[in-house]
Amino acid sequence: MKELRGNVSVVTGGASGLGRAMALAFAREGMHVAIADVDAANLERVAAELRATGVKAFAARVDVSKAEQVDRFAQDVLGALGGVHVVCNNAGVAPIGAAWESTLADWEWTMGVNLWGVIHGVRAFTPMLLAQNEGHIVNTASVAGLINPPSSAVYNVTKHGVVALSETLHHDLDERNSKVGVSVLCPAYVPTGIADSARNRPVELSNPESGKSADQLAREEMLRKAVTSGKVSAEQVARAVVDAVKENRFYILTHPRINGAIRARMEAILAGRPPSHPMRDA
């Protein structure tokens, strides 16, 4: 989509972090913006920021793991803003732990937000874009959708799923000669609040703090430090997303230094070797 001004963008996970940055980046392009999140208080603050740029904004509390809430949000966006043109399925959470330490609640929570949230967004919004034969879908994955860092099994599985869904969606649309574009966003560490995403974790899917091993707690702190010290800002990633939508570019890789780890994984697969350690062997 070359021309964004006057059109409508949708961003899930829009109350903070990368979602907020994307929403503001689209607003600065002159797009009206709909944001969804479970954080109702921050949603209203971001909506006010969006309106201050001179565009219309619509905010709704939505749990993207719930199909009926995403379906209702899609219809509400049409009613409030009159259309949909760019959809960013961005909401995400990031638990830490060895593959055998992750609880059933960890899996259900993370799969619900990171993967089912994208599935619901694709299912709810793609028919709208197809009907007008115009638009663009951006699914937020991670470099963890292309490589597999240790102590992130749940997160890695969901992000690989998002990459697979996005690539397949691209092929499905292409086979139908659709003008609807698709991008998959694969950033590395960006200073956002994702390391503290448990603040919005549903009570029914929570784990007792006492149930975490010392190793889990240490690795959570390592993640928090890595995220907060990220050299690429949320605003820079958001700018890359806007550019990719305009250029109809599929892969959005925002951290060139991680490319070696991606290449090493591909080479190990083709050579039949055990997987390379993505944080050590690239």
Secondary structure, 3 states (H helix, E strand, C coil): CCCCCCCEEEEECCCCHHHHHHHHHHHHCCCEEEEEECCHHHHHHHHHHHHHCCCCEEEEECCCCCHHHHHHHHHHHHHHHCCCCEEEECCCCCCCECCCCCCHHHHHHHHHHHHHHHHHHHHHHHHHHHHHCCCEEEEECCHHHCCCCCCEHHHHHHHHHHHHHHHHHHHHHHHCCCCCEEEEECCCCCCCCHHHHHHHCCHHHCCCHHHCCHHHHHHHHHHHHHHHCCCCCHHHHHHHHHHHHHHCCCEECCCHHHHHHHHHHHHHHHHCCCCCCCCCCC
